[in-house]
């Protein structure tokens, strides 16, 4: 194989490259500003990705708490109604109904808080 068949290199020799770019100031060069902005934006993206992950975990915990409290409130209220119907169970049914009402209120407030978390996640 002779040297005639070899293609010339695509990049210019180093001497020519140094002559072309020697007069550019390194501190005002736009690429340094672009790379600084890119690093800043990628840092912000990573920060917000972690914040989103935390919000999703909190939203999931609040959702399951609200559903659990709602189920407890439904069970307690039906138990209070059943105890009150028997006549003698009114003494027991009234406090159970109060507990059911408070857990229902807690469930409702957690549902409202979950809606606010949904807005923040979106």
C-alpha positions in Angstrom: 0.0 0.0 0.0 1.5 3.3 -1.0 1.1 6.6 0.7 -0.7 8.0 -2.4 -3.9 6.0 -1.6 -4.1 7.3 2.0 -6.7 10.0 2.6 -5.4 13.3 4.2 -6.4 14.0 7.8 -9.7 15.9 8.2 -8.5 18.2 10.9 -6.0 21.0 10.1 -2.5 20.8 11.5 -2.0 22.1 15.0 0.0 25.1 13.7 -2.9 26.4 11.6 -5.4 25.8 14.4 -3.2 27.8 16.8 -3.0 30.6 14.3 -6.8 30.7 13.8 -7.8 30.7 17.4 -4.9 32.4 19.1 -6.6 35.8 19.3 -9.7 34.7 21.2 -9.8 35.7 24.9 -10.4 32.6 27.1 -12.3 34.5 29.8 -14.9 36.1 27.4 -15.3 33.2 25.1 -19.1 32.4 24.8 -18.6 28.7 25.3 -17.4 29.2 28.9 -20.6 31.1 29.7 -22.7 28.4 28.0 -21.0 25.6 29.9 -21.5 27.6 33.2 -25.2 28.1 32.4 -25.5 24.4 31.4 -24.0 23.2 34.7 -26.3 25.6 36.7 -29.4 24.3 34.8 -28.4 20.7 35.2 -27.9 21.3 38.9 -31.4 22.8 39.2 -32.9 20.0 37.2 -31.4 17.4 39.6 -32.5 19.5 42.6 -36.1 19.6 41.4 -36.0 15.9 40.5 -35.2 15.2 44.1 -37.9 17.6 45.4 -40.5 15.9 43.1 -39.5 12.5 44.5 -40.1 13.8 48.0 -43.4 15.3 47.1 -44.5 12.0 45.5 -43.6 10.1 48.6 -45.5 12.5 50.8 -48.5 12.5 48.6 -48.6 8.7 48.7 -48.4 8.6 52.5 -51.1 11.3 52.8 -53.3 9.4 50.3 -53.0 6.1 52.2 -53.6 7.8 55.5 -56.7 9.5 54.2 -58.1 6.3 52.8 -57.4 4.4 56.0 -59.0 7.1 58.2 -62.0 7.1 55.9 -62.4 3.4 56.2 -62.1 3.6 60.0 -64.6 6.4 60.1 -67.1 4.3 58.0 -66.6 1.3 60.2 -67.0 3.2 63.4 -70.1 5.1 62.2 -71.8 2.0 61.1 -70.9 0.3 64.4 -72.3 3.4 66.3 -75.5 3.3 64.4 -75.9 -0.5 65.0 -75.2 0.0 68.7 -77.6 2.9 68.9 -80.4 0.9 67.3 -80.3 -1.7 70.0 -81.5 0.8 72.6 -79.2 0.0 75.4 -76.1 0.6 73.2 -76.9 4.4 73.0 -74.4 4.8 75.9 -71.7 3.2 73.8 -72.9 4.4 70.4 -72.6 8.1 71.2 -68.9 8.1 72.0 -68.1 5.8 69.1 -70.0 8.2 66.8 -67.9 11.1 68.1 -64.7 9.2 67.4 -66.1 8.3 63.9 -66.9 12.0 63.3 -63.4 13.1 64.3 -61.7 10.4 62.1 -63.9 11.5 59.2 -62.9 15.1 59.7 -59.3 14.0 59.8 -59.8 12.0 56.6 -61.4 15.0 54.9 -58.6 17.4 55.9 -56.0 14.9 54.6 -57.9 14.7 51.3 -57.7 18.5 51.0 -54.0 18.4 51.8 -53.5 15.7 49.2 -55.1 17.9 46.6 -52.6 20.7 47.5 -49.8 18.2 47.1 -51.2 17.1 43.7 -51.1 20.7 42.6 -47.5 21.1 43.7 -46.4 17.8 42.0 -48.1 18.9 38.7 
